[in-house]
Amino acid sequence: MGDREADQALVERVQAGDKQAYGLLVAKYQRKLIRLLSRLIRDAAEVEDVAQETFIKAYRALPNFRGDSAFYTWLYRIGVNTAKNWLVANGRRAPTSTEVDSEEAESYAEGDLLRDADTPEHLLMSKQIADTVNAAMEKLPDDLRTAITLREIEGLSYEEIAQVMDCPIGTVRSRIFRARDAIADKLRPLLDTGPDRRW
């Protein structure tokens, strides 16, 4: 049984009145949802609040969930919309601080790559690249930033992103291309690449 089928089985249990089954879905997706939301909202306490609100909204809407999309795609869509509403209600955009502490870096799936880069020059270059990418992402319009985050950080397919963002797949492709292009423009001076090369 794949992830989607397992999630659907849990959803059906929740729809039949099994509240513990929803707890399993929350446990499964809480970290991924928080990671997604933290790219949109910077304050950790506020991210937790928005994540909790997302799970509450999803629970209330679950009786109407038909399984047309994967549960996590549906949940991410609720999360992105909740975060956008929260930002609008609070009259602000996400702050620009993107500092990552070493403990957090160790928990990344790419942590081994971070630990292997032990020369000071390599560490400095990696930090400059990361800072440049994060700064470029912060300056992207919300729709481009959301699309590139869902693709590159959350690993969603173009089809899943189209469902989350409620737009055609061609629009998703365009947004991701434009986001990558904007980030590449900021990286070119750092990497000494010509304008004909994206990376």
N, C-alpha and C positions, 0 to 999 in steps of 0.2 A: 504494500500500500504506500503510495507516494505522499508527499507533504500535503498536497491539495486534497487528496481523498481523506487523509487523516483529519485535516482541519474541517472538512465538510462533515465528517462523522461527529466531531465534537460540536459543531454548530447545530446539527440535528438533535444532539443530546440536550443542548441548552434550550433549543426551541421546544423540546419536550418537557422542560422544567428542571433540568439538572444544572444547578448553579455551579457545582464543582467543575463541570466541564468547561465553563467559561474561565474559571481560575487557571485551568491548564493552558488555554489560549493566551491569557494575559501573561502567564509565566513564559510562554514560548516567544512572544513577540515584544515584551516590554523593553528589553535592551535595544532591539533593532529600532523600535519606534522612538525611543529616547535619543538614539544616535541621529535619526532623521530629524527630529524636532530641534536638536541642539545645533543643527546647521542653519536653522531659521531663527531660533531664539537663543540668545547667548547665556542668560542667567539660569544656572542649574535648577534653582528652586522653581522658577517660572516654567522651565521645561517639564519638571515633574508635575506641576499643576496642569499644564496643557495635556500632558500624556494621560493623567488621570481623567481629565475631562473627555479626552478622546475615547478612552475605554468605556466611560459611562455612556457617552453618546452611542457608541457601537453596541453596547449591551441593550440599550433602549430600542435601537433600530434593528437588532438581530431578528426579531420575529418576521421582518419584511425581507431579510436576506434570502435571495433565491439561488445563490451559487453560480450566477452568470459569470462572475470573475472569481479568482482565488480569494480566500478570506483575507490574506495579508494585503493584497492589492486594494481591497475594499477598505480595510482598516487604515492603510496609509493615506488613502484619499480623504477619509474622515480626519486623520491627523493633520494633513497639510491644510485642509480647509479650516480646522479649528485653530491652527497656528496663525493662519492669515487673519482670521477674525480677531484673534487675540491681539495681534500686532496693530490692526486698525483701531480696535477698541482702546488700546493704550497709546495711540497716536505716535507710534514709532516703528522704526525698522530695527532689525537685529544690530546690536553693537558691533564694532569692528574688531574687537579683541579676539584673537584666534590662538592664543598661547596654548600649547599642549605640554603638560608636564611629563617627566620621564616615566612615571608610573603608568600614565595613560598610554604613552607610546609603547610600553612593553606589552600592553594588552591588545594592541592591534594585531591582526592576522599577519601583517607585514613586519611584525616586531623583530623577527630574525634578521631581516634586511637592515633594519635600523641598528641593531646591535653589531652587525658585521662591519659597518662603516666606521672604522676607528681612527682614521687620520683626521687631524684638526681641519685640514683644508676641505676634506670630503664632508665633514660634519657642518662646517660653515656653509658650504655650497648647498647642501641639503636643506639647511635651515632657510637660506635665502630663497631657494626655489619654493619651499613650502609657504613661506611668508608671502611671496609674490603670487602664488596660486590662490591662497586664501584671500589676499587683498583684492585680486582680480574677481574672485567669486563674489565678494561682498559688494562690488560695484555693479554686478550684473542686475538687470531687472529681475523682479521676483519670479516671473515665469521661466526665464532662462536658468536662474540659479536652482529652482526646484527641479527642472528637467535634468540638469547635469548632476545634481546631487542624487536623484533617484537612479540615474544610470551608472555613474562612476563610483558612488559610495555605497548605495544600497544594492546595486547589481540587478535592478529590475530590467526586464526586456522592454523593447519599444512598445509592444502591445500593452504590457502592464502599465507603463508610464502613461500611455494614452488613456487608459481607464482611470488611473489615479487623477490625472489632470483634466479629464473630461474634454478631450480634444482629439482631432483626427491624428493618426499615426504620422502623416506627413508633417503636421505642425510640430510634433515631438522631434522628428528628425531635424527639422529646420532649427528648432530651439537649441538642440544639443550641438549642432554644427556651429551655430552662432556663438554659443557659450565657449566651445572649445577654441574657436577662432579668436575670441576676445582674450582668453587666457593665454593663448599662444603669442599674441601681440605683446603681452606684458613679459613673457618669458624670453622672447628673442634677444633682447640686449644682454640678458644674463647668460644665455647659452651660446651667444655668437652665431646664431643661425640667420640665414638670409630670409627675405620676405617670401620666397618661393617655397620654403619648408615650414610646416606647421610646428614640428617639435625639433 
